[in-house]
Amino acid sequence: MQISSRIKNMPKYLFAEIDRLKWDARTRGVDIINLGVGDPDIPTPEFIVEALVDIVRNKPATHQYPEYDGDPAFRKGAADWIKRRFGVEVHSDRELVGLIGSKEGIAHFALAVANPGDVVLVPDPAYPVYEMSAVLANAEPYSMALREENGYLPDFNSIPADILKRAKLMYLNYPNNPTSAVAEYSFFEEAVAFAKQHGIVICHDNAYSEITFEGFVAPSILEVPGARDCCIELNSLSKPFNMTGWRVAFAYGNEQLIAALRKVKTSTDSGQFTAIQFAAMEGLANPDATVERMRNIYTARRDRVIKILKSLGLECTTPRASLYIWLAIPKIYSSSQEFAMEVLADQGVIISPGVGFGKYGEGYFRISLTTPDHRLDEGLERIRKFMESRC
Ligand SMILES: *Cc1c(COP(=O)(O)O)cnc(C)c1O
């Protein structure tokens, strides 16, 4: 029996050790507080839940196979949202496709673009799916370091010429997970110009475009003139509408790239449950109150976390977006994995070690703001105890 080299080449899952410790602690009856995972704790808004219940009960046609590439009404709703939000017009049939979550789109997109041996440029630290998608396509991932001193933006000029020659695809993600960095419009202009110069396709993952604070408005890469020649963007209902479990998202941009992605999808999945797409349309048509409420909740949590971390002598900048606080591990540690494992073993609090997001994440850790306030406070209190006894 053979297991494919593709699977054997999959990057090691660095959270596995943390998972094991978590289960150990659970079986010992330890009350675990998970500040590691970025998964909104607040339920999906009632009007979206109500819409789903009504549609499932009253529209049995939705119980049948969905349209592969998203119901036309959903695609229209998504295109209308893009127009209102970014001022960008996309054709809802030709330039947009529905996704079963953006993770699905990311994972499939490398198959649509890269040939075996091509280079895929992936940010590091990053959401692990970018690198995985390259590996699944038998392509070669190349880590673009996101460094604190560059505001966690990649330095395109530092990519070696021989890598650039073979690079066919680049993933970007701003507002960023895990660093919580944001990119201004000018960065996207630079990225598009660079991509065109070197014949590279960009897939911009804009999952956090709505989770922004103090009036920061996250741009779409498609606002850049000419971006449509070489870019697609992904957006998702997961974070703004607390719908991670529903698996509903969409990709939009260059017509040929969308057609290629659609082709991969048509051969691998049969689309998202139509009732979910219809309920999601309610959110896309009426986003403001929900998004405003979520921003206020995360801003308050962010400020609680920052205040305590600062009082413990941990340096961190106040993020303008995302669900995360990203900061350096205490100076007496050299390994983020070791720090995270000790915090878990000692205090039952899960934090994400930076190295789990890539080698350039080493030396940092991530705290997620998706835990209810009283649990977040308790988690921070335990981190305080840990720091006071160990650091
Ligand atoms: C949460 C998240 C997403 C959303 O993924 P879905 O599959 O749409 O739930 C996408 N990209 C990043 C970087 C994320 O952190």
The ligand as a Gaussian input file, in Angstrom:
#p B3LYP/6-31G(d) Opt

LIG

0 1
 C      -11.182000      32.429000       9.481000
 C      -10.395000      32.610000       8.250000
 C      -10.996000      32.406000       7.006000
 C      -12.436000      32.035000       6.861000
 O      -12.501000      30.768000       6.393000
 P      -13.908000      30.080000       6.046000
 O      -13.463000      28.835000       5.381000
 O      -14.629000      31.010000       5.125000
 O      -14.619000      29.856000       7.344000
 C      -10.239000      32.596000       5.866000
 N       -8.975000      33.003000       5.955000
 C       -8.371000      33.238000       7.124000
 C       -6.980000      33.722000       7.139000
 C       -9.069000      33.026000       8.308000
 O       -8.450000      33.231000       9.468000

